[in-house]
Amino acid sequence: MNSQDKQNEGSQRRSFILTLMAIIPGMMMVMIDSTAMNVAIPSLSKDFGVSFSTLQWVITGYMLAMSVTIPLAGWFSDRLGSAKAYIITIIMFVIGSLLCALAQNSLQLTVCRIIQGLGGGMVQPIGMAMIFRLAPENKKGQVMGMLGIPMLLAPASGPVLSGWLLELIGWQWIFLINLPLGMISVYLGIRYLLKANALRPSQSAYYKQSLDIAGFFLAPIAFVLLALSMNVDASQGLLWVLRAVSVILLIWLWFHETRHPQPILALQAFRKVSFRRGIFVSRIQYAALNGSLVFIPQYLQHFKGYSPFQAGLVMSMLAITSGLLMPVGGRLFDKVGIRPLAGLGLGTISLALFLLSQIGQNVGGGLIGGMVGLLGIGMGLCMMSLNTYILQSAPSDLISRVTPLTSASSNLVIPIAIAGLSNFLALRANARITMAGGSAALAEMKGYSDTFLLAACIALSGALFSLVLGSKRHS
């Protein structure tokens, strides 16, 4: 390689790093904000003089707003270009953050959080699609693996940052801190992203057709109703009505989108066998891992007497080990492909969940932290590698519409998995009462063990199914 080639390669590397610096801070800002409010609700309830359940709509409204805009991210970025769409959504998120900081009551805060969520819902799928497009072909796995670190650390650090700001200054700064971060992201986006040819509006006639109006309404309504049915406190009858209507709308959406010449969601990607198999294995991983993670801190606090902070320290092992392993998983993906990584990662998750199902009252927090760390190792090996495999399996001209599809599907799988495992936990706890000699506490502990065992079996089935994935990285 002559000096000119080396200079060109160095220039391309610097340009790519600068574009990453424009994209990743905005994505992290949105992900931090999605979890930061969880610890602020008690303080807000006291400041505004309203009940805890009323303030829950500050979180629920934000989540529902994100569910509305995720399906629209692909169409929006295709029409305006990914760079312009990303900058506009960041600006909308920053405006929503400023309005949240100025809110005087719970209703105003809820409305402003909805505005914030309308912008925030599109940031992650647009950002991920941009990074995948700009990454060098032979290093996509490595780049996506590195991207997994901020994607994991951002939501994990949200509650910590929020708690620090609440004690030091006030809840308004949970939102005001987004202003300088957002302005930096907008500045870097204008300076570096708008120059990238790959991020400009598509010139294909496919993307110049009229908007899929039916899909435009069907997708958000279906996703919102399903998310609402999993996250509101209402009668069982109403919840089942919401779930039934959302499922009917999802089926209608599927048949409509697969027949429409320019669908809002790229369901035609499912025609490829490798894409279908990759999505299936990835969603098994999401169901087993994310579905069971909510039960570990509950177990620690109910049966080990841990404080929320102590339980958080144990759970931090997940972020540490997965953050260390994600770059390794990305590099290995570029060399050996997805099959060994998916099998080993899901197998490790299954082993960790099986060990968690065997813990008793005498097991210390350090050992439980090691099991949580083992979960993180499995997650680090397979999560971003599976995402990269899925995107590489999709038609290259549909990447901007595939990332909203994958984001929306994960948003559906996780609450369904949590709800399903929660119901299983309740059923097993009731069934174990006679075996526990009438002790409700012991029966519930055994119920947790059975739930972790079920999640382990789900992860193991994903490891076995990963054997049908391509042996080499998709080219």
C-alpha positions as CSV (number, residue, x, y, z in Angstrom):
1,M,0.0,0.0,0.0
2,N,1.6,3.3,-1.1
3,S,1.5,6.5,0.9
4,Q,-1.5,7.9,-1.1
5,D,-3.6,4.8,-0.3
6,K,-2.6,5.0,3.4
7,Q,-3.6,8.7,3.4
8,N,-6.9,8.0,1.8
9,E,-7.6,5.2,4.2
10,G,-6.7,7.4,7.2
11,S,-9.0,10.1,5.8
12,Q,-11.9,7.7,5.4
13,R,-11.3,6.4,9.0
14,R,-11.4,9.9,10.4
15,S,-14.5,10.7,8.4
16,F,-16.3,7.6,9.7
17,I,-15.2,8.4,13.4
18,L,-16.6,11.9,13.0
19,T,-19.9,10.6,11.7
20,L,-20.1,8.2,14.6
21,M,-19.5,11.1,17.0
22,A,-22.5,12.9,15.4
23,I,-24.8,9.9,15.7
24,I,-24.0,8.0,18.9
25,P,-24.4,11.0,21.4
26,G,-28.0,11.6,20.2
27,M,-28.9,7.9,20.5
28,M,-27.4,7.7,24.0
29,M,-29.3,10.9,25.0
30,V,-32.6,9.3,24.1
31,M,-31.8,5.9,25.7
32,I,-30.7,7.6,28.9
33,D,-33.9,9.6,29.1
34,S,-36.0,6.5,28.6
35,T,-34.9,5.1,31.9
36,A,-34.0,8.2,33.9
37,M,-37.6,9.0,34.9
38,N,-38.1,5.7,36.7
39,V,-36.4,7.0,39.9
40,A,-37.9,10.5,39.5
41,I,-41.5,9.5,39.8
42,P,-41.7,9.6,43.7
43,S,-40.1,13.1,43.8
44,L,-42.4,14.3,41.1
45,S,-45.4,12.9,42.9
46,K,-44.5,14.9,46.0
47,D,-43.7,18.1,44.0
48,F,-46.9,18.0,42.0
49,G,-49.1,16.7,44.8
50,V,-50.6,13.8,42.7
51,S,-50.7,10.0,43.1
52,F,-48.0,7.7,42.0
53,S,-50.3,6.0,39.5
54,T,-51.1,9.5,37.9
55,L,-47.3,10.1,37.4
56,Q,-46.9,6.7,35.8
57,W,-48.4,8.3,32.7
58,V,-45.3,10.4,32.4
59,I,-43.5,7.1,31.5
60,T,-46.3,5.4,29.7
61,G,-47.1,8.4,27.5
62,Y,-43.5,8.7,26.5
63,M,-43.4,5.0,25.6
64,L,-46.6,5.1,23.7
65,A,-45.4,8.1,21.7
66,M,-42.2,6.2,20.8
67,S,-44.4,3.2,19.7
68,V,-46.3,5.6,17.3
69,T,-43.2,6.9,15.5
70,I,-40.9,3.9,15.3
71,P,-42.8,2.4,12.3
72,L,-42.7,5.8,10.5
73,A,-38.9,6.2,10.9
74,G,-38.1,4.4,7.6
75,W,-40.5,6.4,5.4
76,F,-39.4,9.6,7.1
77,S,-35.7,9.0,6.5
78,D,-36.2,7.8,2.9
79,R,-38.2,10.9,2.0
80,L,-35.8,13.5,3.6
81,G,-32.6,11.5,3.7
82,S,-31.3,9.8,6.9
83,A,-29.1,12.7,7.9
84,K,-31.9,15.4,7.7
85,A,-34.4,13.0,9.3
86,Y,-32.0,12.3,12.2
87,I,-31.3,16.0,12.8
88,I,-35.0,16.9,12.8
89,T,-35.9,14.1,15.3
90,I,-33.1,15.3,17.6
91,I,-34.4,18.9,17.4
92,M,-37.9,17.6,18.2
93,F,-36.5,15.7,21.2
94,V,-34.6,18.7,22.5
95,I,-37.7,20.9,22.2
96,G,-39.7,18.3,24.1
97,S,-37.0,18.2,26.8
98,L,-37.1,22.0,27.2
99,L,-40.9,21.9,27.5
100,C,-40.7,19.1,30.1
101,A,-38.4,21.2,32.2
102,L,-40.8,24.1,32.1
103,A,-43.9,22.0,33.0
104,Q,-45.9,23.2,36.0
105,N,-48.1,20.2,36.7
106,S,-48.4,16.5,35.9
107,L,-50.7,17.0,32.9
108,Q,-48.3,19.4,31.2
109,L,-45.3,17.1,31.9
110,T,-47.2,14.2,30.4
111,V,-48.1,16.1,27.2
112,C,-44.5,17.4,26.9
113,R,-43.1,13.8,27.4
114,I,-45.4,12.7,24.5
115,I,-43.8,15.4,22.3
116,Q,-40.4,14.3,23.4
117,G,-41.2,10.6,22.6
118,L,-42.5,11.5,19.1
119,G,-39.0,12.6,18.3
120,G,-37.1,10.1,20.4
121,G,-38.9,7.0,18.9
122,M,-37.3,7.6,15.5
123,V,-33.7,8.4,16.7
124,Q,-32.5,4.9,17.4
125,P,-33.8,3.1,14.2
126,I,-32.6,6.0,12.0
127,G,-29.2,6.1,13.8
128,M,-28.6,2.4,13.6
129,A,-29.5,2.3,9.9
130,M,-27.0,5.1,9.3
131,I,-24.2,3.4,11.1
132,F,-24.8,0.1,9.3
133,R,-24.8,1.9,5.9
134,L,-21.6,3.8,6.7
135,A,-19.6,1.0,8.3
136,P,-16.9,-0.7,6.0
137,E,-18.3,-3.9,4.6
138,N,-15.6,-6.1,6.2
139,K,-16.0,-4.5,9.6
140,K,-19.8,-4.2,10.0
141,G,-19.8,-6.8,12.8
142,Q,-17.0,-5.0,14.7
143,V,-18.7,-1.6,14.3
144,M,-22.1,-2.9,15.4
145,G,-20.5,-4.6,18.3
146,M,-18.9,-1.4,19.4
147,L,-22.3,0.3,19.0
148,G,-23.7,-2.1,21.5
149,I,-21.6,-0.7,24.3
150,P,-23.3,2.8,24.5
151,M,-26.7,1.1,23.7
152,L,-26.3,-1.0,26.8
153,L,-24.6,1.5,29.1
154,A,-26.9,4.4,28.3
155,P,-30.2,2.9,29.7
156,A,-28.2,1.4,32.6
157,S,-26.8,4.8,33.6
158,G,-30.1,6.6,33.3
159,P,-31.4,5.9,36.8
160,V,-27.9,6.7,38.3
161,L,-27.7,10.0,36.6
162,S,-31.3,10.8,37.4
163,G,-30.8,10.1,41.1
164,W,-27.7,12.2,41.2
165,L,-29.4,15.2,39.5
166,L,-32.5,14.8,41.8
167,E,-30.3,15.0,44.9
168,L,-28.0,17.7,43.7
169,I,-30.2,20.2,41.7
170,G,-33.7,19.1,40.9
171,W,-35.8,17.0,38.5
172,Q,-35.9,19.7,35.8
173,W,-32.2,19.0,35.1
174,I,-33.1,15.5,34.0
175,F,-34.5,17.3,30.9
176,L,-32.3,20.4,30.7
177,I,-29.1,18.3,30.4
178,N,-30.5,17.2,27.0
179,L,-30.2,20.7,25.6
180,P,-26.4,21.0,25.4
181,L,-26.1,17.3,24.3
182,G,-28.8,17.8,21.7
183,M,-27.3,21.0,20.3
184,I,-23.9,19.3,20.0
185,S,-25.5,16.4,18.1
186,V,-27.3,18.8,15.8
187,Y,-24.1,20.7,15.1
188,L,-22.0,17.6,14.4
189,G,-24.9,16.2,12.3
190,I,-25.1,19.4,10.1
191,R,-21.3,19.5,9.8
192,Y,-20.6,15.8,9.0
193,L,-23.8,13.8,8.3
194,L,-25.2,16.0,5.6
195,K,-22.0,15.4,3.5
196,A,-22.4,11.7,3.4
197,N,-23.9,10.5,0.0
198,A,-25.2,7.3,1.6
199,L,-27.4,9.4,3.9
200,R,-29.1,11.5,1.3
201,P,-32.7,11.0,0.0
202,S,-33.2,7.9,-2.1
203,Q,-33.4,8.5,-5.8
204,S,-35.2,5.2,-6.4
205,A,-38.7,5.6,-7.9
206,Y,-39.8,3.1,-5.2
207,Y,-39.4,5.8,-2.5
208,K,-41.1,8.5,-4.6
209,Q,-44.5,6.9,-4.5
210,S,-47.3,8.2,-2.3
211,L,-47.4,7.3,1.4
212,D,-49.0,4.1,2.5
213,I,-51.9,5.7,4.3
214,A,-53.4,2.5,5.7
215,G,-50.1,1.3,7.0
216,F,-49.4,4.8,8.4
217,F,-52.4,4.5,10.7
218,L,-52.5,0.7,11.2
219,A,-49.0,0.2,12.5
220,P,-48.9,2.9,15.2
221,I,-52.4,2.1,16.4
222,A,-51.7,-1.7,16.6
223,F,-48.3,-1.1,18.4
224,V,-49.8,1.5,20.8
225,L,-52.8,-0.7,21.8
226,L,-50.5,-3.7,22.4
227,A,-48.1,-1.7,24.4
228,L,-50.9,-0.1,26.4
229,S,-52.4,-3.5,27.2
230,M,-49.1,-4.5,28.7
231,N,-48.4,-1.4,30.7
232,V,-51.6,0.0,32.2
233,D,-53.4,-0.9,35.4
234,A,-56.9,-1.8,34.3
235,S,-59.5,-4.6,34.6
236,Q,-58.6,-7.9,33.0
237,G,-61.6,-7.6,30.7
238,L,-60.4,-4.3,29.3
239,L,-56.8,-5.5,28.9
240,W,-57.9,-8.6,27.0
241,V,-60.1,-6.5,24.7
242,L,-57.1,-4.2,24.0
243,R,-54.9,-7.2,23.3
244,A,-57.4,-8.9,21.0
245,V,-58.0,-5.7,19.0
246,S,-54.2,-5.1,18.7
247,V,-53.6,-8.7,17.5
248,I,-56.4,-8.3,14.9
249,L,-54.9,-5.0,13.7
250,L,-51.4,-6.6,13.5
251,I,-52.8,-9.4,11.4
252,W,-54.5,-6.9,9.1
253,L,-51.3,-4.9,9.0
254,W,-49.3,-8.0,7.9
255,F,-51.6,-8.8,5.0
256,H,-51.8,-5.1,4.0
257,E,-48.1,-4.5,4.1
258,T,-47.1,-7.7,2.2
259,R,-49.4,-6.6,-0.7
260,H,-48.7,-2.9,-0.8
261,P,-46.3,-1.6,-3.5
262,Q,-44.5,0.7,-1.0
263,P,-45.3,-0.5,2.6
264,I,-44.4,1.6,5.6
265,L,-42.7,-1.5,7.1
266,A,-40.4,-3.6,5.0
267,L,-42.2,-6.9,5.6
268,Q,-40.9,-8.2,2.2
269,A,-37.6,-8.8,4.0
270,F,-39.2,-11.8,5.5
271,R,-39.2,-13.5,2.1
272,K,-35.5,-14.2,2.7
273,V,-35.0,-17.4,4.7
274,S,-31.9,-16.0,6.4
275,F,-33.7,-12.9,7.6
276,R,-36.6,-15.0,9.0
277,R,-34.3,-17.3,10.8
278,G,-32.2,-14.5,12.2
279,I,-35.3,-12.6,13.5
280,F,-36.6,-15.7,15.1
281,V,-33.4,-16.5,17.0
282,S,-33.0,-12.9,18.0
283,R,-36.5,-12.6,19.4
284,I,-36.0,-15.9,21.4
285,Q,-32.9,-14.2,22.9
286,Y,-34.9,-11.1,23.7
287,A,-37.7,-13.1,25.3
288,A,-35.5,-15.3,27.4
289,L,-33.1,-12.5,28.5
290,N,-35.1,-9.4,28.8
291,G,-38.2,-11.3,29.9
292,S,-36.3,-12.7,32.9
293,L,-34.1,-9.7,33.9
294,V,-37.0,-7.9,35.7
295,F,-37.3,-10.8,38.1
296,I,-33.7,-10.8,39.4
297,P,-33.8,-7.5,41.3
298,Q,-37.2,-8.5,42.6
299,Y,-35.8,-11.7,43.9
300,L,-32.9,-10.0,45.5
301,Q,-35.1,-7.4,47.3
302,H,-37.9,-9.8,48.4
303,F,-35.8,-12.8,49.5
304,K,-32.3,-11.5,50.2
305,G,-33.3,-8.2,51.8
306,Y,-31.3,-6.1,49.4
307,S,-31.9,-2.4,49.0
308,P,-32.6,-1.1,45.5
309,F,-29.1,0.3,45.4
310,Q,-27.6,-3.1,46.4
311,A,-29.7,-4.9,43.8
312,G,-28.6,-2.4,41.2
313,L,-24.9,-3.1,42.0
314,V,-25.5,-6.8,41.4
315,M,-27.4,-6.1,38.1
316,S,-24.5,-3.8,37.0
317,M,-22.5,-7.0,36.3
318,L,-24.7,-7.5,33.3
319,A,-23.6,-4.1,31.8
320,I,-19.9,-4.7,32.6
321,T,-19.5,-8.1,31.1
322,S,-21.7,-7.6,28.1
323,G,-19.9,-4.3,27.4
324,L,-16.6,-6.1,27.5
325,L,-17.8,-8.9,25.3
326,M,-19.7,-7.0,22.6
327,P,-16.6,-5.7,20.7
328,V,-15.2,-9.3,20.9
329,G,-18.5,-10.7,19.5
330,G,-18.4,-8.1,16.7
331,R,-14.8,-9.0,15.7
332,L,-15.6,-12.7,15.8
333,F,-18.7,-12.2,13.7
334,D,-16.6,-10.7,10.9
335,K,-14.3,-13.8,11.0
336,V,-16.5,-16.8,11.8
337,G,-20.1,-15.8,11.1
338,I,-23.2,-15.9,13.2
339,R,-23.8,-19.6,13.9
340,P,-21.1,-20.3,16.5
341,L,-21.7,-16.9,18.2
342,A,-25.4,-17.3,18.4
343,G,-25.1,-20.9,19.7
344,L,-22.5,-20.1,22.3
345,G,-24.2,-16.8,23.4
346,L,-27.7,-18.3,23.8
347,G,-26.1,-21.4,25.4
348,T,-24.4,-19.2,27.9
349,I,-27.6,-17.4,28.7
350,S,-29.4,-20.7,29.1
351,L,-26.7,-21.9,31.5
352,A,-26.8,-18.7,33.6
353,L,-30.6,-18.9,33.9
354,F,-30.4,-22.5,34.9
355,L,-27.9,-21.6,37.7
356,L,-30.3,-18.8,38.8
357,S,-33.1,-21.4,39.0
358,Q,-31.0,-23.4,41.5
359,I,-30.2,-20.6,44.0
360,G,-31.5,-20.7,47.5
361,Q,-31.5,-18.5,50.6
362,N,-27.9,-19.3,51.5
363,V,-26.5,-18.1,48.1
364,G,-24.5,-14.8,48.5
365,G,-24.9,-11.7,46.4
366,G,-21.4,-12.2,44.9
367,L,-22.3,-15.5,43.5
368,I,-25.6,-14.2,42.1
369,G,-23.6,-11.3,40.6
370,G,-21.4,-13.8,38.9
371,M,-24.5,-15.5,37.4
372,V,-25.7,-12.1,36.2
373,G,-22.3,-11.5,34.7
374,L,-22.6,-14.8,32.9
375,L,-25.8,-13.6,31.4
376,G,-23.9,-10.5,30.2
377,I,-21.3,-12.6,28.6
378,G,-23.9,-14.5,26.6
379,M,-25.6,-11.3,25.7
380,G,-22.4,-9.7,24.6
381,L,-21.6,-12.6,22.3
382,C,-24.9,-12.8,20.4
383,M,-27.1,-9.7,20.7
384,M,-25.4,-7.2,18.4
385,S,-24.0,-10.1,16.2
386,L,-27.6,-11.2,15.6
387,N,-28.7,-7.7,14.8
388,T,-25.8,-7.4,12.3
389,Y,-26.7,-10.7,10.7
390,I,-30.4,-9.6,10.4
391,L,-29.5,-6.3,8.7
392,Q,-27.0,-8.0,6.3
393,S,-29.7,-10.6,5.4
394,A,-32.2,-7.8,4.5
395,P,-32.2,-6.2,1.0
396,S,-29.6,-3.4,1.2
397,D,-32.0,-0.8,-0.3
398,L,-34.5,-1.4,2.5
399,I,-32.1,-1.0,5.5
400,S,-33.8,2.3,6.6
401,R,-37.2,0.5,6.8
402,V,-35.8,-2.7,8.3
403,T,-34.4,-1.1,11.4
404,P,-37.8,0.3,12.4
405,L,-39.2,-3.1,11.8
406,T,-36.7,-4.8,14.1
407,S,-37.1,-2.1,16.8
408,A,-40.9,-2.4,16.6
409,S,-40.7,-6.2,16.9
410,S,-38.4,-6.1,19.9
411,N,-40.8,-3.6,21.5
412,L,-43.6,-6.1,21.1
413,V,-41.6,-9.2,22.2
414,I,-40.2,-7.8,25.5
415,P,-43.5,-6.8,27.2
416,I,-45.2,-10.0,26.0
417,A,-42.3,-12.1,27.4
418,I,-42.5,-10.2,30.7
419,A,-46.2,-10.6,30.9
420,G,-46.1,-14.3,30.1
421,L,-43.3,-15.1,32.6
422,S,-45.1,-13.0,35.2
423,N,-48.3,-15.1,34.8
424,F,-46.2,-18.3,34.9
425,L,-44.5,-17.1,38.1
426,A,-47.9,-16.5,39.7
427,L,-49.2,-19.9,38.6
428,R,-46.2,-21.8,39.8
429,A,-46.2,-20.0,43.1
430,N,-49.8,-21.0,43.7
431,A,-49.1,-24.6,42.7
432,R,-46.1,-24.8,45.0
433,I,-48.0,-23.8,48.2
434,T,-48.9,-27.3,49.1
435,M,-45.4,-28.5,48.4
436,A,-44.0,-25.7,50.6
437,G,-46.2,-26.7,53.5
438,G,-48.4,-23.7,53.2
439,S,-45.6,-21.2,53.3
440,A,-46.4,-18.4,50.8
441,A,-42.9,-17.0,50.9
442,L,-41.2,-20.4,50.2
443,A,-43.8,-21.1,47.5
444,E,-43.0,-17.8,45.8
445,M,-39.3,-18.5,45.9
446,K,-39.9,-21.8,44.2
447,G,-42.0,-20.0,41.7
448,Y,-39.1,-17.8,40.8
449,S,-36.9,-20.9,40.4
450,D,-39.4,-22.4,38.0
451,T,-39.6,-19.1,36.0
452,F,-35.8,-18.9,35.6
453,L,-35.9,-22.6,34.5
454,L,-38.5,-21.9,31.9
455,A,-36.5,-18.9,30.6
456,A,-33.4,-21.2,30.4
457,C,-35.3,-23.7,28.3
458,I,-36.4,-20.8,25.9
459,A,-32.8,-19.7,25.6
460,L,-31.7,-23.3,25.0
461,S,-34.2,-23.7,22.2
462,G,-32.8,-20.6,20.6
463,A,-29.3,-22.0,20.8
464,L,-30.4,-25.2,19.1
465,F,-32.3,-23.3,16.4
466,S,-29.2,-21.2,15.7
467,L,-27.7,-24.2,14.1
468,V,-29.8,-23.5,11.0
469,L,-28.3,-20.0,10.6
470,G,-25.7,-19.4,7.9
471,S,-22.2,-20.7,8.8
472,K,-20.5,-17.7,7.3
473,R,-21.3,-14.0,7.7
474,H,-23.9,-12.9,5.2
475,S,-22.3,-11.1,2.2
